[in-house]
Amino acid sequence: QMPDPPGGIQAFYQYVGSNIVHPAMAREAQISGKCHLKFVVELDGSISNVEVLKGVQGCGDCDKEAVRVLKTYPKKWSPGKQNGKAVRVYYNMPIRFEMK
């Protein structure tokens, strides 16, 4: 069983979308793209080991902002389970930076 954030993945994406700030440098240069992150959902449901798998080209600040938002997520996920026992699970997630 895969881990699940409280309220489901849509609620998690909503949190990320409302808390992420497009860096000023990226806005000025009109940089947009996807940042692919990997993290671990721990036995207690907390998020750890957040790292960038593939960043937004030309915008290290976007990558830092994506990591910051995941690290500051205030709620715990329901942990992944295998054979009824909680296990650590790697989770991949893309975060899109778009110019509106």
Summary of the structure (lengths in Angstrom):
residues: 100
radius of gyration: 14.4
end to end distance: 36.9
largest distance: 50.4
contacts: 269
relative contact order: 0.29
helix: 28%
strand: 34%
